[in-house]
Amino acid sequence: MFSNLVSYFPVVLIVNSFTISWRSDFAVELAVNSFTISWSPVLPVELAVNGFTISWRTVFPVELDVNSFTISWTPIFLFELDVNSFTISWRPDFAVELDVNSFIISW
């Protein structure tokens, strides 16, 4: 019966605030306090440390997020660096753009 439950619910190892969980159709997750690494073939690979996050998908952005600081990348969509309202974005087929609040430089 336990093995049947595992197929429906995550495999979970919890040591104090340290957690590793796994499920075949959901994320593999490693969590240490606010530190989290999760992976799923259909959902993002994500590394989160407090406000620090790195996530990855093959079809969606790679993202690095430190509080309000964000770098994201995907081969299909734009490369973006975002620090609070400061944004730099890049695409091979579109404009390079620097946006600071309402100030925009593009080329």
Residue, then its C-alpha position, 0 to 999 in steps of 0.5 A: m500500500f505504501s508503494n501505491l501512495v508514493s506513486y500518487f504523492p511525493v517521496v519526501l525526506i525531511v531533516n529539520s528544515f532540510t527537505i528533499s521531495w520527488r514525484s515522477d510527474f511533479a517537481v524534484e525539490l530540495a529545500v533547506n530553510s529558504f533554499t530550494i532546488s526543484w526540478s520537473p521535466v514539464l515544470p521549471v528547474e528552480l534554485a531559490v535562496n530567500g529572494f534568490t531564484i534561478s529557474w530553467r525550462t527548455v521552452f520557457p525562460v532561464e531566470l535568475d532572481v535576487n529579490s528585485f534583481t532578475i536575469s531571464w533568458t530563453p532561446i525563443f524569447l528575450f534575454e532580460l536583466d531587471v533590477n527593480s525598475f531597471t531593465i535591459s533586454w535583448r533578442p537576436d531578432f528584436a531591439v536591444e532595450l535599456d529601460v530605467n523607470s520611464f527612461i528607455i534607450s533602444w537600438 
